[in-house]
Amino acid sequence: MSASGSALARRIERSEVDSLREYLAAYRTLHPDPPLAGARGALLELAGGGALLLPTAPILCRAMGLGMEREVRAEDFERLEAFYRAGGVTPTLHACPYAHPSLLEGLAAHGWRATSWVQVSVRPVAPADAAAPPVPGVEVRPVGPEERERYARTVGHGFLGREPDEGELETARVGARAASNLCFLARVDGAIAGGAALAVHGRLASFFGASTLPDFRRRGVQSALLAARLAHAAASGCDLARVGTDPGSASQRNVERCGFRPAYTQMRFTPPPAPGA
């Protein structure tokens, strides 16, 4: 990255925290009257970042952006761990390499374990992206409210290679309702083949949730979904797109063919078992 890498990282990490706030609001529209107060979900904001707790969507129980604005103190870790223990879920913390050094120091001191990596890649968005040619044989359209459930089932099936269960559907259902998110479905010969989404915060477009149903792989579905999202980002006045992928994955190769280049790598951490567990 260039010398402006830390400023770029702060921009991206702030958008991640914005998404956490929107996921909480979307979750509460899905579950307006839960039987228990704690089942309404919660967001803990600390150390310049945020930690999301959604009882029935464990994949979205994550902490993002910590240490981007200030040091992360011992009491921050104590609040974070107590927050998730009370909710009964095990979170994932995404650590940015541009965070204050106290973040890694605190993770080590509190016994958090590194589990995986996320390659964050970026691409400039230009006005010409709004007129990108379609991929032959693949039609991509935004998802309306009446198609949210179909979208959730499609992307869940694409990720898992099977029909998702109710718990696994929650992540996509929440994402389809978040205020800044726009979801897309791709069709091949009229049949639904895959889906993907993006979130627009300011002039930054974040791409996520891309998956293809097993029977439609290697048909250009992901290329079409990338082109459609870039067109929407350009039409929305965005100047930058970002995406997170597993390093060395097919998804990373797809986005690199579309012009994305590595910006930095996040590391995922999980907390130690609760005392007595």
N, C-alpha and C positions, 0 to 999 in steps of 0.2 A: 504494500500500500504506500501511498504518498505520505508526505509530512502532514497532510490534513486527515490522516486516518482516524485519529481520535475523535475529531469533530464528526466524521461520517459515522463512526461507531455510536456516538451519543445520539445522533439522529435516528439511527436504526433501532437502538435499544429503547428510546423514548416511544417509538411507534409500537414496539412490543408491549409496553406497559399500557398504552392507550387501548390496545386490543384486549388486554385482560379486563379493563373496566367495561368494555363493550360486551365481552363474553358474560360477565356477571349479570348485566342488564338483560341480555338475551336469555340467559338461563332462568331468570325470574319471570320472564314472559311465558316460558314453557311450564314453569312450576309456580303459578301465582299463589297457591294455597297449600303449601306442604304441611304435613301433619306435625312436624317439629320445627321450631324456630331455626335451628341450625341447618336444616335442609334447604334454606333459602340461599345458601352459598354466601361467600364473603370474600372481600379483598383487603389484604393488609398491605399498606404502603409504608415502606421503610428503606432507609439507606439509598434514596434516589430511585428505587425500583418498586416492584409490586409482587405480591404473592397471592395467587388465586386458589380458592377452595370451592369446588363444585362437587357435592357429595356423590352424585350419580354419573359424573363425567371425569373419572380419575386421570385420563390422558391430559386433560386441561388443568390439572392441579399442579401448577408450576410457578416458580419464582423467576422473574426476569429483571434485568437492569440494575441489580444491586451493585453498589459501588461506583456507579457512573457519575454521581454528583458529589459524593463525599466518601469518607472512610466507612467501613462496615465494622461496627463495634461488637463486643461480646454480648451486650444486651440485645442487639439486633438479632443475633443468632438465637438467643434464648426466647425472644418473642416469636421468631419464625418457627422454631421447633414446637413451642407450646401451641401455636396457632394450628399447625397441622395435626398434632397429637389430639387436640380437642375435637378436630373434625374427623379423626379416625382414618386418614388417608396418608399414603406415602407420596410426597411430592418429588418433582425433578427440579433442580436449580440449574439454569443455564448461565454459565459464567463467561463474560466477555473478557478477552485478553487486554482490553483497554480499561478495565475496571481498576479501582484503587487496589494496590497490593494487599491491603488488609482483607480483601475478600478471600483470596487463596489461603492466607494465613489463618483466617477464621475457620474456613472449611476443614483444613488439616487439624486445627486444634479441637474442633468439635466432632471429628470422626466421620465427616462426610466422605463418600467414596465416589471417585470418578468412574462413570459407566460407559460413556460414548462421546462422540464428537458430532458437531453440526458445522458443515461448511457453509458459511454465509457468502453469497456471491451477489454481485451488483452489475447493472447494465444501464447506461444512459438511455433515456426515453426521448425520442425526437418526434416532431410533428409528423414526419413521414411514416412512423409506425402506425398511425391511424389508418393508413391505406394499404397495409400489408396484404398481399394476395392470399386468398384462401388456400387451404390444402385440398387438392383434388380428392373428391369422394368423402370428405368429412365436413359435416355441418355443425357449427357451434352456435349456441344461442344462450343468452342469459336466462337464469331460472326465475320464474315468477313465484309468488307465494304459494300457488296451488301445486307447484312442483318441488317444494322443499323436501318432502318426504322421499320422493323418488330420487332426488339428488343425494340425500343422506344414505339411502340404501345402495346407490350406485357406487359412490366413492368408498363406502365401507366394504362392499364386495370386492372392489378393485384392489384395495389394500390387503385384504385378508385372503383373497382367493376363494371365498365362500360367502354365503349369506351371513351378514352380521346379526348378532343377537341384540336385544333391547339395550343392554348396557353399552355395547360397542357403537350403537347408533347415536348415542347422546352427543358425542363430540361433533359430528357433522350437523346434527339438528341445531345445536347451539351456534355453530359457525354460520349456518345458513340464515340466522336471524340477527347476527351482530350488525350494528348500525352502519359501519363502514365497509362491510363485506359485500361483494357481488359474486355469486356463484354461476357456473356455466355447466351445461351438459353438452356432450359431443355425441353426434349420431353418425352411423355409417349405414348407408342404404336404408335410412329411416329407423334403424334400431339403435337404442341407447348404447353407447360404447365406453363412456368414461365421463369424468367430471373434474373440475378444478375450481379454485376461487382466488380472489385477490381482495386485499383491503387497501383503501386509499386514506392516508393521513397526511394532510397538507399536500405536498408535491411528491410524496414517496408512495409508491405502489409496492405492496408486499404480496408475493405469490406464494400460495400454499395449497395443500389438500389435493394435489393432482394424482389421479389414479385411473387405470384403464382396466376394463373387464377382461378376464383371461382370453376369451375368444376373439378379442379385437386388438391384441397386441401386435406391434410391428406393422400397423396400418396407417401411421402418421397421426394418431389421435392426440398424443402429447404435443407434437409440433403445432397442430391446429389449436389446441387449448392455449399454448404459449402465445401464438400469434393473436388470438382473440383478446387475451388479457393485455398484451402490449398495446393493441389498438384502443382498448378502453382506457388504459393508463394515459396514452397520448391525448385522447379526446378529453380527459379530465384535467389536463394541464400538468401532469406529472413530469418531472425531469429525471427521475431515477426509479428503477425497479430493483427489488432485492428478493432473494429466495434462499431458503435453507435446505440443504440436502445432506444425506449421508455421504461422507467422502468416498470417492471411487465408485459410487453407485450408478445405475443406469440413469437415474434422475439427474445426477450431476452431469453426466455426459450429454443428456438432452438439453439442459440449460446452457451448457458451454457452446453447443452447436448454434444456439440462439443468440450468442454474443455475451452471455454472462461471464464474468471473471471473478476469481476469488478475492474477497475483501479481508476476511478474518475468519478464524475458527472458534466457535464456542465449545466449551466442554460441559457435558451434563454431569451432575452430581446427584446422589441420593443420600438421605440422612442415615445415621446408624439406627439400629432397632431401638424402640422406646424401652426405657428401663423396665425390667420384668417381663419383657415380651419373649 
